[in-house]
Amino acid sequence: MSVKRYLTFATGLLECLGFAGAVFGWASLVFVLKEDGYFSSLCVNTTGVNATHTLDCSRQDEQFSLIFTIASFMNNFMTMPNGFLFDRYGTTMARLFGIFLYTMGTLMVAFSSSAIPNLLFPALCSLAMGGIFLLITNMQVGNLFGSRRSTIITLYNGAFDSSSALFLIIKLVHESGVSLRAAFLFLSACSVIHVLRTFFLLPRKFIPYPLPDRYTYGINCSKSEALSSGVSANDNAQPAIEETPLNKDAEVKQEKSFRECLLSRFFAFHLLWLSVMQLRHYLFIGTLNPMLLRLTGGEASLVSQYINAFAVTQLCGVLCAPWNGLIMDRLKGKPRAAGETEQEADLRASVLSLFLTALQCVLFSLCASTPYLPLQYLTFILQVLNRSFLYGGNAAFISLAFPSCHFGKLYGMVMGLSAVFSLLQYPCFALVKDGLNGDPLYVNVGLTLLSLLAFIHPVSVYLHCRRTSRNKAVTAST
């Protein structure tokens, strides 16, 4: 059984690393699409200095930018209905729908061409939504590993970030002579692996937490468990198989309802924590090129050097993300106070993680706001570290602070609502471009101050843990 669990973990990691967040490697794919002539009809000849003729492809770039903007928004916003679907119908149905979307996306890219480039709009949206299904259904694998649960959840989120390398690989093989169609047809064929993994290495419904004794999962769970546990013919015994949520009915009555979770202080402050830091990251990425152009005096080779450095650091997300989970799991492993429940221990362990993530964001924002070019290498490092902590910590906290039966819905709600908040980047872009003559300094300073609001969340959780501990001590003494 332990071999099966480790195989489930390893294949889930490869799935997230190789497929789930591929849409965020869009910058690499754009080079291929331009070479293949997508939206080339939007390029026009213009007369430049000294009557020289140049090709203006700004409208082509705007079209590519629009595709990614819509896809990245859908990636976050559609997590909300995706989470509801997962909680309502379980792992198998959610994954089959997600695999269908992902396969349709890869097929639409494969059969798109310079003659029908608009297929890229639904294709990238389908890839984004399908990838989120793969991530959501894989994060529950952490429940199989008890004390390492947070580490695995954050590791999967880091792998999701690093999967942007997939489009970089497609760019490299395209330069070697492999067509875009062949590359994406191969990705479509890989969906067979996702389907097989769905039936053989994942549960039909959910992986419960805490994990029941003798818990098994997979396509032959019922038979193997019935034989090994010696269930009698009258079925009075209830083996701890995947459908163990027979226990779940009794527990759910004592759990908070979804509405109570949604209206709780924890959810509100967690949404604020995620939203302000996510906005800070989106604006940094959106203004990176203009900022580097200003700091380098328009020297193209130097701008390219810093852009390459930024792209390389983005691939390190899978290495940075587990640190957050290790911090949480290590603190959780400390001896519990008298009467402290497992959830209270989990919350206590999350305080340092939430605080460090907010602190990283403020330091990253300060570096990004400082108009000193060499400092931007440190900015890139802090950015990828903070982004890994942010998204891994987001999923880990939701899994620790709220009932597991609401994980998909709450994860979807917090990602969807934060996506709406992230639309504030557009007024910020407009202010930098039109009101501040391209200088983002004042907007960066404002966002740095806004990032300080993220500290409210860890302080709130800390005060809750201390108050709970104090109340239990008073109760025990009386």
C-alpha angles and dihedrals in degrees: 000000000000089000090055092050093051090047089052090050095047096047091046090053091050090047092054093041096049105035121003103080099025092126090073090066087068093123090066093047092052090067090057093046092051091050089052091052102250111171089354089140087072091065113097134190114249134182113242135182115327090015092288117157117234134176113244110205098167092118090052090052090049090054092051090046091052092052092054094043091055093043095049091047090050089049090062103029097047090054085084099065089034090058092049090050091051093050093045102045105020136230102311097051093041093050095046090053091046092048089049091053093045093048092048089051094052091045092050091052090046094053096038118100142172086277093056104025093150089079085080091074097064091031096060092042090053091048091050095049094042091050092053090054089054091051097045094048092046097050091071088067085082087072089069091064104050105191092034094047098113092044092056094045091052091043091055090050090050090051088051089056093047094049087085083089089077093079090045088057090049089052091052095048089046089057087052092057104269111134123235090240093054092048094052094042086057090052089050090053090052088067087081088068091051090052094049091049090050093059102034106033105030134058124256092234119008143322104243125223125243088036114239120233115273091011114174134175141182137077097308098038098116096052097044094047094046090054097044096046096045097231110193124239094253089061093224090138118075112211120212097248131138092287089056088124081102078096087044093072091060092046097045091064089063095043124093115264120246090252092053091050092048093051095043125115090239093060094045094050092042090054090050090048092053098039100053093047094044090052089051090054095045093051092048092053092044094052098036097102096048090045093052091046089056095045094047096042090242096302101158098201092052092048089051090051092054093043089054090049090052092049092051093051090053089064090061094072092103089056095048101042099068091059089072093051091046090055091051095044093047093052091044089055093063116107112278123240117249110289094005113145125220092253091052089051089050092052092048090052092051096059096079092046093052091046095048091049092053091046092051090052093053092048091047091049092049091052092047090051093052111093095219115117103210089051089067091078087065089045091057092050093048091046096056092041092051094044091053092048091045101055096033091048091047093058093040094052093049090050091050102040101043136045113279091233088069098042097106094046095045094044089050093047095050092047093045095048092045088053089058089050090050089063085081085081089079096061087044090053090049092049092051094046101041107018102036101033093244096308109127095187098108093042089050091051090049092051091048089057090045089053089063087073088072089074089069091076101056090042090052093049091047092051090048092052092047092048092049091049092049093049091051091049090052091048092049093050092053 
